[in-house]
Amino acid sequence: MSKFSRIVIATAIFMGPPAGALLAQGTPGSGTSPTASPSTTTDKGTAKKKPAKKMTRQQEIDQSIDSGTVPSRYRGSVPQEYQQYVPFAK
């Protein structure tokens, strides 16, 4: 009898629903999940402009050569008394 009960238990474990289905709160596409409704109302408020792409190092060097200026990110490495002599990009 104990052999029969072991077989029944093993069959129930293998034939039962997967654990993920028991714990799932809803499918992403069905719209029944609790997080689906707030995200649609906040989409309008979060629409912002994307920041401009940063230039590559070579593009920055080329632009500084063309304009005859030094990129402003180097301003901190120049002592304060000499900054008036360096043509930083504006």
For each residue, the residues with C-beta under 8 A, 3 or more apart:
1: 4 5
2: 5 6
3: 6 7
4: 1 7 8
5: 1 2 8 9
6: 2 3 9 10
7: 3 4 10 11
8: 4 5 11 12
9: 5 6 12 13
10: 6 7 13 14
11: 7 8 14 15
12: 8 9 15 16
13: 9 10 16
14: 10 11
15: 11 12
16: 12 13
17: 21 22
18: 21 22
19: 22 23
20: 23 24
21: 17 18 24
22: 17 18 19
23: 19 20
24: 20 21 27
25: 33 34
26: 30 32 33 34 36
27: 24 30 32 33
28: 33 36
29:
30: 26 27 33
31: 36 37
32: 26 27 36
33: 25 26 27 28 30 36
34: 25 26 37
35: 38 39
36: 26 28 31 32 33 39 40
37: 31 34 40 41
38: 35 41 42
39: 35 36 42 43
40: 36 37 43
41: 37 38 44
42: 38 39 45 46
43: 39 40 46 47
44: 41 47
45: 42
46: 42 43
47: 43 44
48:
49:
50:
51:
52:
53:
54:
55: 59 60 63
56: 59 60
57: 60 61
58: 61 62
59: 55 56 62 63
60: 55 56 57 63 64 71
61: 57 58 64 65
62: 58 59 65 66
63: 55 59 60 66 67 89
64: 60 61 67 68 69 70 71 89
65: 61 62 68
66: 62 63
67: 63 64 89
68: 64 65 87
69: 64 87 88 89 90
70: 64 74 86 87 88 89
71: 60 64 74 88 89
72: 75 88 89 90
73: 76
74: 70 71 77 78 88
75: 72 78 83 86 88
76: 73
77: 74
78: 74 75 82 83 86
79: 82 83
80: 83
81: 84
82: 78 79 85 86
83: 75 78 79 80 86 88
84: 81
85: 82
86: 70 75 78 82 83
87: 68 69 70
88: 69 70 71 72 74 75 83
89: 63 64 67 69 70 71 72
90: 69 72
